[in-house]
Amino acid sequence: MSPIRQLLNRVKAQGVKRPASVSAAFMGRTRVFEAYDIGADTFVFERGVAARLGERPSVLLVEKRQLRNRARGRVMTVSTGNHAVAAMPLLDGRFWRLSALPAQRRGDVMAHAVLCANVVGDTLELSQREISTADLVAADGWLTETAAISPAAVVMAERNVETLEFYRRRGEEWRVKPLAWTEKEMRVALEASRKRIGTKLSYYHSACGVHFLSYAEFVRFCTLAETDLEAFLAGLRELAGVYEGEAASFIRMPKHRGHHEIEFFGLQRGVALETLIPEVEALLEDVVCGRTGHLGVIQKTAEIAAHFKSLLARPELADEASRPFVETLYMCITGEVYSVMGEGASPAFDDRRTALPGATFVGGRPVLHPGADDRTELLLSNLRGMMSKDEVIEYANVYELRTEDSSDPLGKGATREVVYKTNRRPLEDSLVEKRLSRGSKGYGPYVLARIGALRALGVGLSNLYLLLRHRPGAGRLAGDHYIRRRCEGEPMEAIPANYFRNSDDASSEDPEVVRALAALMGDAAAQNMAMKKFDPATKTPLYGVGKEIYEFEYDIVNERVVPKKVSTCSVRGSFGWPSLEETDDNLARIAGFYLGHFAAALRAYALRHPAVSRASLAERFMDGFEFRTHAMAWQLSVMRDRFEAFDPDVLPRYDFGRKWKFVMWSLERQGRRLPLLRKQFLALVADSD
């Protein structure tokens, strides 16, 4: 049974029912409300709402002192329709005289003291809007303690910066609704946001309370003009009618940051008010005044629909199946549209992670949250074991890192991250946890041996720490998991667009930044080739697929952000070249394979950044390639004896000795053949011209 249904049942069973019910007419429909008192708190439920929990019922939460001086306790209402259904009779005193507010104060109290929420599936989503973080946290505490709703069932629907920071410091970021990153996740979120107010019109309901009406839904609604005229007219009144107690219709009623209670989706700000809304209002007036018949309604409705389509900011927004529709509407329903600084903004790496239940640390000891699994418990246990003497964890949040093509349910993904702060560190630190790609015996030592050898050569890999297991036995985690430090920076596709902008002219890209990043691409390519990365499944070197992490820094001379260095965040595929023959033919195959993939990646980069010619980028790419190759080859030469003597305890079947010998041999040849490699690479890049 859902936690919300449990609350309804518990209140009705334990509460003292007030002697009379209250009827309130809204949008041509009369609803009956019943009230129950438990101590100083009052619960107001629309009769029959328990049977309609799947329709995103509206919830209001407010302290009684905000409604009547010196009153104690809280009021919680649950009703169908939008929040105004219960807000109006609550604020004007019709609900058992709970409120004694003068008319002029009701709007301010509704905006700043009444917390709106919606029942969504098995959760209660709180919409902060203009409510302070302190009041939101207090309401959350009342819901989870007094109303006895599980913390897992109370979700903060908006990612308010102050509120997000509060829950992060409690290790409870998982209770703040995550942003979807993949298109699949966005579509699921949009479907979950669908809501009706009182008629057959269906909207996408935003976290800020705005009901977005899409063009496709409007067209579906218009068909009712032919098949069910009464239902169509009811919907028309819902859009443009002015209801008792309201000063404006829903399509004109201010809601949030220039949006209205009902907003025509996909139009530039103000366009609907100028043309489309007057047409809808005129149609309703003609119907009410009897100036048009059924055929006239059908004709006029078709004209309004055509006009709606012509006003869309982008033609793709007419198609609910299109990606532009999904991405744009998702930004609107989450409120993220207000925080995006123009087109071209790329999602940050942090946008690709979803918080999971973890623990709140009290005195350095974790108090696990409901839903925290064995893997999270193991991760936090190992994290505590890595602390120095007298160092304690103040808070930690556990995340799952998502990928576009992942089909795993939340909590079952391959990679996690823990972000934590201790009493000895002023800033948060971050570790990435992942299961080894193979669970066979001895694979962990083979991974650690490769990382140790390659890091000694100068490859930018993070060190790995294999997790120590605790309480081993049946039902525990299978296979080895490891932790590594998170590489600072972003993968190529997530680098913010403004990093490339010219400091003197933000409308154009800075050619020097574009060239500098091309040099770091070459640096990463040299490391990739030296590692002999090869994935037998994809027949690729795993280059340009998000495994290279680029770090930027502030240049005090030029007073701008510039590329700093590149790291490789994955050892996967290293020592993987299928042939260990120390021959010129094998070197030729290696060069053709790797340079071909590097050239394809550079051509794609050049298409995204046309401020610099492809030929110029290719030259800078090879500058970076040569720089890193020289550095690794020099390290090999000065430490040759130690490298050749390196004989880690690795099972013979992994053939570490032969592979390591081949990596050293091929790196030495890579350094000797740089002029030839440059010539071959430049030809490959120019070949597609």
Residue, then its C-alpha position, 0 to 999 in steps of 0.5 A: m500500500s502506498p504511503i499516502r494511502q496509508l496516511l489517509n487510512r490512518v487519519k480516518a481511523q485515528g482522527v476525530k472527524r469534524p461534525a459537518s462536511v463542507s461543499a465547495a463549487f469550483m469550475g462548475r463542479t461541487r466537491v465535498f470535503e471532510a476534516y479530521d483532527i489529530g491533536a492540534d493538526t487538521f487534515v482536510f480530504e476531498r471525499g473520494v480522493a483516495a480512489r483517485l490517487g493515480e491522478r496526481p491529487s493536489v496537496l496543501l501544507v500550512e501552519k495554522r498560525q499563518l491563517r489565524n493568529r496564535a493558532r497551533g498545529r498544521v493543516m494538510t489538504v488533499s484534493t483533485g484538480n489544481h491547488a486552487v480547488a482547496a486553497m480558495p475555501l481554505l484561505d477564505g475561511r469556508f473550511w471550518r473557519l480555519s482561516a481568518l485572513p483578510a482578502q488582501r493578505r490571502g495572495d501573499v500567504m498563498a505564495h509564501a506560506v502555503l506549501c504546494a505538493n502533488v501525490v505522484g505514484d507512491t511519493l509526495e512531491l513538494s514544490q518549494r516555489e516561493i517558500s523559504t528553505a527553513d519552512l520547507v524543511a520544517a514541513d518535511g519534518w512534520l510529514t516524516e515525523t508527525a504524519a509518519i510518512s517514510p522519508a523515502a516517500v517525501v521528495m523535493a520536486e525543485r532543485n532549489v540551490e539552498t535546499l539542495e545544499f541542506y539535504r546534501r549536508r544531511g547525506e539525503e540528496w537522494r530525496v531531492k528529485p534528480l534531473a533526467w539526463t537521458e532521453k528515455e528518463m525525460r520521457v518517463a518524467l513527462e509522462a509522470s507529469r501528466k495531469r487533468i484539472g477538471t475536464k478532459l484536457s490533459y496538461y504537463h504539470s510543472a514543479c512550479g505549478v504551471h500546466f503546459l498545454s502542448y499543441a498535440e494535446f490541443v489538437r486531440f482536444c479539438t476533436l471533441a468539438e466534433t465527437d463530444l461537444e459538451a466535453f469540448l465546451a467544458g474544456l474551453r471554459e476551463l481554459a478561458g472561463v473566469y470562476e467565482g472568486e478569481a480575477a482572471s481565467f487560467i490562461r491569464m492567471p499569473k503563476h510563476r515567472g511570467h507563466h500562467e496557470i495554463e500555458f500554451f507550450g512552445l510559444q515565445r514569451g508573450v506571443a499567446l497573450e497577443t493573438l492566441i488567447p484572445e481567439v480562444e476567449a472570443l470563441l467562448e464568448d461566441v458560444v456563451c452568447g449564442r452567436t455560433g453553432h456547432l459547425g461554427v465551433i468546429q471551424k473556428t477550433a480548427e483555425i485556432a489549432a492551425h494558428f497555434k502550430s504556426l506560432l511555435a518557436r520550432p516546428e519540431l515542438a508540434d511533435e511529442a515524439s521528437r527529441p526537441f519537444v522532449e528536451t524543451l518541455y522537460m526543462c519547463i516542467t522541472g524549472e531548469v529553463y530558468s537556470v540555463m544560460g542560453e543555447g549551447a550549454s552542455p550538461a555538466f558531468d554532475d548532471r549525469r548522476t542520480a543520488l541513492p539512499g546512503a547514510t547520515f553521519v552522526g559523530g562520524r558514524p553512519v546511520l543508514h537510510p531506508g533503501a540503502d543497499d549492501r553495495t552502498e554500505l560496503l562503499l561507505s564502510n571502506l570510505r571510513g577505513m580510508m580516513s586518517k587518525d582523528e578524521v571523521i566524515e561529516y557527510a557523504n552522498v552516494y550517486e549512480l553515474r548514468t549513461e545514455d545507453s544504459s537500460d539498468p534500473l536505478g541502483k543496478g548501474a555499473t558505476r557509483e560515486v561518493v562525494y564526502k567531506t571530513n572535519r580535516r578537509p575544507l572542500e568536498d572530495s570525490l571517489v568513483e566506485k565500480r565493479l571490475s569488468r571481470g570477476s575471474k580469479g586474479y583479475g584484480p591484481y592484473v588490473l592493479a599491475r597494469i595501472g602501476a606500470l602505466r602510471a610509472l610511465g607517465v600515463g594520466l591514470s588514477n590509482l585504484y583501491l580494491l574494496l575490502r569486503h566485510r561480513p562475507g557470505a551468501g547474499r553479499l556482493a559478488g566480484d571485486h569492486y574498486i575505488r578510484r579518485r575522480c579525475e578532475g575536469e569534464p569529458m569532451e562532450a560535457i565541456p561547457a560551451n562558454y569555455f570556448r568563448n572569446s573573452d572580447d566577443a562572447s558570440s565567437e569562439d577563441p581560436e587559441v582555446v580550440r587549438a589548445l584543446a586539440a593539443l590535449m586531444g593529441d596528448a590523450a591519443a599518445q597515452n592511448m596508443a602507448m597503453k595499447k588500448f583495444d576493445p575486442a568487442t567494438k574493435t576500437p581503441l576506446y578513444g573519444v568515447g568519454k574516457e579522456i577527462y579535460e581539466f581547465e584552469y584560470d589563466i591570470v595573464n590572459e584573465r580567462v579559463v584555458p585548457k590545463k591537462v588531460s587524464t585517462c579515467s579508465v584502464r579498460g582495454s590496456f595491454g589489449w593489442p591482439s598481436l605481440e609480434e615485435t616486427d615492422d609489420n605489426l608497428a604499421r598495423i598499430a599506426g594505421f589502426y590508432l591514427g585512423h581512429f584519432a583522425a576521425a575524432l579530430r575531424a568530428y572536433a573540427l566540425r564542432h569548432p570551425a573557428v580554426s582550420r582542420a589542418s591547423l588543428a591537426e598540427r596542434f594535435m600532433d604537437g600534443f601527441e609528440f610532447r606526451t610521447h617524448a615524456m613517456a619515452w624519456q621516463l622509460s629510458v631513465m628507469r629502464d632497468r626497474f621497468e624490465a625487472f617489474d614482475p608482479d604477482v599475477l596469474p600466468r594466464y594474464d600473460f602480464g610479462r610478455k604484454w608489458k615487454f611489448v608495451m615498452w618496446s612499442l613505446e620506444r618505437q613510437g618515440r623513434r617514428l614520430p616524424l612518420l606518424r605525424k606525416q601519416f596522421l596529417a594525410l588521414v585528416a586531410d583525406s576527407d577534404 
